[in-house]
Amino acid sequence: MPSISFDMPHWVYWATLILFPLVAMVMARRGRITEYSLPIGYFILVTGGLFGLHRFYLRNLWGLLFVPLVVGMLWANAEGREARNIQSDAANVLRVAEQSIERQQPRVDGADVRLAELEAALAAAEAGSFAQTRAERALSRERETVATARERLAEAEASLADARPALEAASETRAFWTNIAFGTLCVSLALMAFDAVALPWLVRAAQARADDGPAEPHTETAEAKDDAAHIGEGWRGAIDRVSFFTGEFVSYWAVIAVIVYYYEVIARYVFNSPTNWAHEGMYLMLGMQYLIAGAYAMLTDTHVKVDIFYANWSPMRKALVDLFTSVFFFIFAGTILVTGWIFAMDATQINELGFSEWQIAYWPFKWAIALGGLLLLLQGVSKLAGDIAAVGDASRGRA
């Protein structure tokens, strides 16, 4: 299988994080689109064509033809990786055995001459003398050395005899599965090339089928109505809208994560070319998403909490409890803002970079901590004003 070598440029990474959500927000506000889109079809063809997703987008069951090809490709690559591991192990055993033979063979070849010289020296030594003792020790050590060398040489020759057939078999197996994977890839790419030419006709056919069916009127979703109900009026409404739109903006980053991890899976398991940037880029992005979306979660009251008693209280009691606990909230939000500011300033001054080969700049992510703290603090002020107003309205109602 051919390998691919692509490192996401830093400017492309940041441009995608900014432009993709903006385009998605504009498209989402266009309402439900009843027409099939040729640009979207080509986008899906490029990003998910190996799985036939462009065909499924057009509700064309011929997309099922891509599924066994992809499964066969992944299966062949898995078998090829296993054969590669066996080949690597056999090659390592072969290398060690050859090195052992190179070291031990000279010791065995000259053993008879060395032993004969030592035996002659022992025979010539005077009985009971120090020279005789020394000669006996030298002869004993040499015999042990020769015996060990012969034993290791035999083991190395046996390993060599076993490793060569294993290496050849693994190489043949790997070549076989590589050809299978490459063949299925070529078939899939050929089908994608055909669909790239035929896509305008496929879109028109899908649209014709849709026009024959009943029309689907656009209606505002319950989620959209619920989100709009959380936005207040006046200066509170301005803060609420900032929290709402920043939360909506970063929510589309989840789509980017799906696309990037899809690319990582294809690069790793189809082309045996794992990336060094996909995982790092996505967990940093999702960390920023978690921080910036905190204000939106507070606006829509979707933070995780235990409200066994709170849920059944009256609006006034809830507002009073929120006013009391807001002290702890502002301590928390203020701490995030201050520490985030310190982290961001330090990272910006030293131009802190990532530790991987990708070398992404870390200071924008540190500024996301401060931004998240600021948005959360502003939304807390809006919530505090709303609670004060709720208590006041309830008091006037009782009066």
Buried (B, 14 or more C-beta within 10 A) or exposed (E): BEEEEEEBEBEEBEEBBEEBBEEBBEEEEEEEEEEBBBEBBBBBBEBBBBBBBBBBBBEBEEBEEBEEBBEBBBBBBEBBBBBBEBBEBBBEBBEBBBEBBEEBBEBBEEBEEBBEEBBEBBEEBEEEEEEBEEBBEBBEEBBEEBEEBBEBBEBBBEBBEBBBEBBEBBBEBBEBBBEBBBBBBEBBEEBBEEBBEEBEEBBEBBBEEBEEEEEEEEEEEEEEEEBEEBBBEEEBEBBBEBBBEBBBBBBBBEEBBEBBEBBBEBBBBBBBBEBEBBBBBBEBBBBBBEBBBBBBBBBBEEEEEEEEEEEEEEEBBBBBBBBEEBEEBBEBBBEBBEBBBEBBBEBBEEEBEBEEEBEBBBBBBBBBBBBBBBBBBBBBBBBBBBBBEBBEEBEEEEE
